[in-house]
Structures are given as structure tokens and as C-alpha cells.
């Protein structure tokens, strides 16, 4: 299971060059950021709660 840092590096270094395209569509950019950070938050919360159950 990848760590949070991997997700942040993915967002910062891979998605950032495409941000110029999405500057023309700010609603789509916000939606994509919410989805990416939501996935990262889900992974972190899931791993935190799975530790308690094992």
C-alpha cells in the first residue's frame, strides 16, 4: 500500500505540468484535486483504522 508521500509526489510532479491546461477550466481542476486528495485521505484513514482491527 503506497504511502501518502507517494500520492503527494504524484500530484506535485506529474499532474503539475498539465495544470496549465486546467487553468482555463477551474471547476474541473478543483474537482480533480478533490478526487486526488480524497483518494490519498481514504488510503491514510483506511490504513489507520486497519491497524486498530488487526
C-alpha positions, 0 to 999 in steps of 0.5 A: 500500500503506497504511502501518502508521500507517494500520492503527494509526489504524484500530484506535485510532479506529474499532474503539475505540468498539465495544470496549465491546461486546467487553468482555463477550466477551474471547476474541473481542476478543483474537482480533480484535486478533490478526487486526488486528495480524497483518494490519498485521505481514504488510503491514510484513514483506511490504513489507520483504522486497519491497524486498530482491527488487526 
